[in-house]
Amino acid sequence: EVRLVESGGGEVPPGGSLRLSCAASGFTFSRYAMSWVRQAPGKGLEWVSSIEGDGGSTSYVDSVKGRFTISRDNAKKSLYLEMNSLKPEDTGVYYCAKSALVRGQGTRVTVSS
């Protein structure tokens, strides 16, 4: 059974930082590209970032480029998202995703003064 468990969310002021983690199990983690997606209050899902299985290639939505960094540790079967210079518009639930249809339960990020 595929399982993705996110952690690390919380409430921070604008300009703050958070590091999200995702623990994966039930599949050969290193063989799959992984992504972070988010859902802002009252809005649809938005792709945030992806990383190839070997960690060699990453991509980001324009709005987070230069502020967020995706990484992975295949030995630990874990995915990470380092988020810096957070803005109120980054508020939402962040999901770790194996595919468009397979994601975790999410972790909530709130950026507010």
C-alpha positions in Angstrom: 0.0 0.0 0.0 1.4 3.4 -1.0 1.6 5.8 1.9 2.7 9.4 2.0 2.8 11.2 5.3 3.6 15.0 5.3 4.8 16.9 8.4 6.4 20.3 9.2 3.6 22.7 8.5 2.7 25.5 10.9 2.1 29.2 11.2 4.8 31.7 10.5 5.0 35.5 9.9 5.7 36.8 6.4 9.4 36.3 5.7 9.6 33.2 7.8 10.7 29.8 6.9 9.5 26.2 7.2 10.7 22.8 6.1 8.2 20.3 5.0 8.9 16.6 5.0 7.2 13.6 3.4 7.8 10.0 4.5 7.0 7.5 1.7 6.4 3.8 1.9 4.8 1.0 -0.1 6.7 1.6 -3.4 10.2 1.9 -4.7 10.7 5.5 -3.8 13.9 6.1 -5.9 12.2 5.1 -9.1 9.6 7.9 -9.1 9.7 11.6 -9.6 7.9 13.2 -6.7 6.1 16.5 -6.4 4.7 19.0 -3.9 1.3 20.5 -4.7 -0.7 22.9 -2.6 -4.3 24.1 -2.2 -5.0 27.6 -1.0 -8.2 28.3 0.9 -11.1 28.3 -1.5 -8.9 27.4 -4.5 -7.9 24.4 -6.5 -4.8 22.3 -6.4 -1.6 24.0 -7.6 1.6 22.3 -8.6 4.5 23.7 -6.7 7.6 21.7 -7.4 8.9 18.4 -8.7 12.1 16.4 -8.5 13.3 13.4 -10.5 13.9 10.0 -8.9 17.6 10.5 -8.7 17.3 14.0 -7.5 19.2 15.3 -10.6 16.5 17.6 -12.0 14.1 19.9 -10.2 11.4 22.3 -11.3 9.3 25.0 -9.7 6.3 27.1 -10.3 7.4 30.7 -11.1 5.9 32.1 -7.9 8.2 30.1 -5.6 11.4 30.1 -7.7 14.4 31.4 -5.6 12.4 30.9 -2.3 11.6 27.2 -2.2 14.0 24.2 -2.6 12.8 20.6 -3.2 15.1 17.7 -2.2 14.9 14.1 -1.5 16.8 11.4 0.4 16.2 8.1 -1.3 17.9 6.1 1.5 15.3 7.5 3.9 12.5 7.4 1.4 11.8 11.0 2.2 10.9 14.1 0.2 11.5 17.7 1.5 10.5 21.2 0.7 12.5 24.0 2.2 10.4 27.2 2.1 12.0 30.6 2.8 10.8 34.2 2.5 7.3 33.0 2.9 4.4 35.2 1.8 0.8 35.2 2.8 -0.1 33.9 -0.7 1.9 30.7 0.2 -0.8 29.8 2.8 -2.5 26.5 2.1 -2.4 22.8 2.6 0.7 21.2 1.1 0.6 17.7 -0.3 3.4 15.3 -1.2 2.4 13.6 -4.5 3.6 10.5 -6.3 1.2 11.2 -9.2 -1.8 13.3 -10.0 -4.0 10.8 -8.1 -1.7 9.7 -5.3 -0.9 12.1 -2.5 -0.7 12.3 1.3 -3.1 13.9 3.7 -1.4 17.2 3.6 0.2 19.6 6.1 -1.1 23.1 6.7 1.0 26.2 6.2 -0.2 29.5 7.3 1.7 32.7 6.6 0.2 35.6 8.6 1.3 38.5 10.8 
